[in-house]
Amino acid sequence: MYNMKRSALCLCVFILSVSTAVYAGKDKSTAKIKFGDVKPEDFSNKVYSIDSSANAVVLADIGSTEFEGNTKGDFSLIFKRHKRIHLINKNAFDLATIEVLLYIQNYSYEEKLEGLEAVTYNIENGQVVATKLDKESIFKDKYDKNHMIKKFTFPNLKEGSIIEYKYKIVSPYYENLQPWEFQSNIPHLWSEYTVTIPQLFDYVLDKQNYLPFEIDTVSTSRESYNILDPSTSASGSSRTLNIQSNTVTAKWAMKDVPALKEESYITSLDNYVQRVGFQLRRIKYSDTYTKDVMGNWYQACERMMKAEYFGEPLTHGNNWLDDDLEKATAGTTNNLEKAQKIYAYIRDNFTCKTNNGKYLSSTLKKVHQDKSGTVADLNLLLVAAFKTQGFEAFPAMLSTRANGKASESFPLFDKFNYTICRVKVDDSYYMLDASNPKLGFGKLPLKVYNGTARVIDPSYPILVDLSADSLVEKKLTTVFISADGNKKLQGSFASNLGYFASLKLRENGGIGNGDDYLKELKKQYNMEVELSNASADSIKVLEMPTALRYEMKFDFNDEDVVYFNPLFGEAQKDNPFKSAERYYPVEMPYCTDETYVFNMEIPEGYKVEELPKSARVKLNEDDGMFEYLIGAAGNRIQLRCRLQIKKALFEPEDYQTLRDFYAYVVSKEAEQIVFKKNDGNAKN
């Protein structure tokens, strides 16, 4: 197992080009694996030490990409892969179906799959028996308008089979340099990738790892490339151009990589896959002439705002909105009120058909006519509505939590999946999402708080902080219990919820008539209690948090000794961090600040036999705190319990401390007050 004492994630972005200096790294020999060289002893492992519960293990996964000249007067990418997997039991048989995705722009200019070989190996009478894939068993399916899938399934599968395949992809799209993942949902004993790039091409390297590399090296050399001049072949002759170029070769390898597994409080496992990826930044035709492919954020935003599927429709007058907006904003007396009415008009009168979206799926006018659209449709319509009314408004793009992180440094739009609106009202800016009918003005859904959003403004493409650390979900609960002369207890419960708890309540339809809500709530109590008169304040005021209220009645049933938890159903019952080890950071959805205030009148005839001790503990130096302050005076008991988490992201080295902290909270909140009858009132 890995003991990580430093940050679990090293997300490194730098330029990979021939100018990159050769740097020191772990340079161990590449794993030696020959296709078809499978021996009887390779089947001996039924359980691997890396993961005793694994259904399959990748024995080796080795890939490479290099450039070569082609007949179209340009370069092609040559990607090779060789992979061997041990299928320990039948639960892993789904891994024997392989899909290879190929990019197609048109049928004369497409990626081609070549040299595919696939073999299943089994042990029979102590000998290795190989069953080759029949080429007729390779199927081709259309994935989308720009992609095709070549698909096959290994033959003669048995528990314990070893499967092995290799292939080559020839691609004319050198902007699509193949990424590499060293990790998947099964363990990898060895994973290795090598790229060799001529100095003509300058790529951004996205290197994501929290595990150490076994090999991590860069070296330089000089290569020769033969490129056929296409202008000469048309005349019946051909001329080959020979290009000499310096190259950079980068090699990475990982050994004994654990399976990628879900854990609690992870926004997206995609953020923690061990991998390298590439984006073409520029092409250097010569020392004096280069072509900037990626551009910067200013250029990228300018292109995006001219795109007909995004920003270009926002530059039109869009006066067909005027009548509806005039009615929606009638009677407003200031800009903020007017902006709120415009937002409410789009939010309340249009239906969102998707959970995400970054580009227009239709024209704005058709979205308006249909009264429905995607997330991007509705929010771009909102931008257009603000613009027609004289407000400064721009779209903003982001990646939701489930989609993983988007680059802040480079304009890589394929990393985004969600578009919202940013509007300026007087001297303040507001981020808005009109796709959720329960969101208030200036509020966003929890899923978009995943780092930052990029404002698509060509003159000022700023980042807006949408980190989980920027959110504090506050909750204040007060409980008052009084006793009547018949030894009965009655009380009131009031809880001012945080905004996201309020949003969830609204999305679930509120509390209805209250009866079903109280019936479910009663299950949280570990005692017989009667609940009544439930209500929810501000349920329709979408900008405000809600407040839940109800009344309760219970008694001690004339018991001599009563064990009583003063937190009722508000106690933290389980530690959310159950795993003994943690590979990934803990990503909480927000910071929290929860306070519980309890005031109780001791019923006549009883006294406090035992009271929990007051306590106050810190999480690290200033990452959070928990206090449990309780006291009894006269015939009253008072408790103030507060849990505060001041940051949302905890690195793996902080995991044990966080786990111990929550274990203490759970234990402390489970403690009970012990009431005992006064001696004169005790049963004989």
Secondary structure, DSSP 8 states (H G I E B T S, - for coil): -----S-S-EEEEEEESTTS--------------TT---GGGG--SSBTTBTT-SEEEEEEEEEEEEEE-TTSSEEEEEEEEEEEEE-SGGGGGGGEEEEEEEEEETTEE-EEEEEEEEEEEEETTEEEEEE--GGG-EEEEEETTEEEEEEE-SS--TT-EEEEEEEEEES-TTS---EES--SS-EEEEEEEEEEETTEEEEEEEEESS--SEEEEEEEEEEEEEEEHHHHTTT--EEEEEEEEEEEEEEEEEEE------SS-S-GGGGS-EEEEEEEEEESSSS-EEESS--HHHHHHHHHH-TTTTGGGGS--GGGHHHHHHHTTT--SHHHHHHHHHHHHHHH-EE--S-BSS-SS-HHHHHHHTEE-HHHHHHHHHHHHHHTT-EEEEEEE--GGG----SSS--GGG--EEEEEEEETTEEEEE-TT-TT--TT---GGG-SEEEEE--TT---EEEE-GGG-EEEEEEEEEEEE-TTSEEEEEEEEE--HHHHHHHHHTTTTTTSHHHHHHHHTT-SS--EEEEEEEETTT-TTS--EEEEEEEEE-TT-SEEEE-TTGGGS--S-S---S--SS-EE-SSEEEEEEEEEEE--TTEEEEE----EEEEETTTTEEEEEEEEEETTEEEEEEEEEE--SEE-GGGHHHHHHHHHHHHHHHT--EEEEE-GGGS--
